[in-house]
Amino acid sequence: MTDEVQELIDYDELRRLGEPTVFVGQVQRPTVVLGSRQSTSLLTRLGRGAVTLRRRRGGGGLVLLQPGDLWVDWWIPVDDPRWSHDLRATSIRAGEWWREALTVQGIQYLRVHRGGVANLGALDVACFAGQGPGEVFQDSRKVVGVSQWRVREGAYVSTLLPGASSALLLDLLEVPPPGLAAAIDHHTVSTLAITDADAIYARLVGASGAWRHQRVQLTA
């Protein structure tokens, strides 16, 4: 059972977009984004008051957004040549865009996960604990998370390279499952020594083709 939580973006407006659009997002304070079927009861009462709460459409676990994240989403209408009926292929393509952009910045030994979604049981409470198609890894540590929401008008591909550790989740969850701390030990902007986010954004857009640009700013 879910709760009344404001959605992360205006998904109905998104479905009316006729142009392929790339979204660059930022948050001003830590924001927990619940999956479509998750309840706020997952979080402690104090935790609910300490962060901004949003909900995303589509399944999956919660995502922690923080200032300094590299957050890039793509809306691909069904009449765009980059559209594919293959959900996995769409996510893998986004992962390859990220791999190329990061490799140009000198970050090596990256791989894009081409298999299915890993079933982690209770650890699935957090999106970054898992392994899904298109997600980028360096050795066993996740670098970029990828999720996707598909409707008849198109596909919305969401990607995130965290700006900081997700350890805050351990304090926010009412009952953190055993092993979650290790599972969300992902790379960050700092651990990858990224100093020029604008260059990465420019490369992502260049690698993925022509897009209309839009910024998403969450202020509260």
Secondary structure, DSSP 8 states (H G I E B T S, - for coil): ------BSS-HHHHHT--S-EEEEEEESS-EEEE-TT--GGGB-HHHHHHSEEEE-SSSS-BEEE-TT-EEEEEEEETTSTT--S-HHHHHHHHHHHHHHHHHHTT--SEEE--S-----GGGGGBGGGS--TT-EEETTEEEEEEEEEEETTEEEEEEEE-SS-STHHHHHBSS--TTHHHHT----TTTTT---HHHHHHHHHHHH---EEEEEEE--
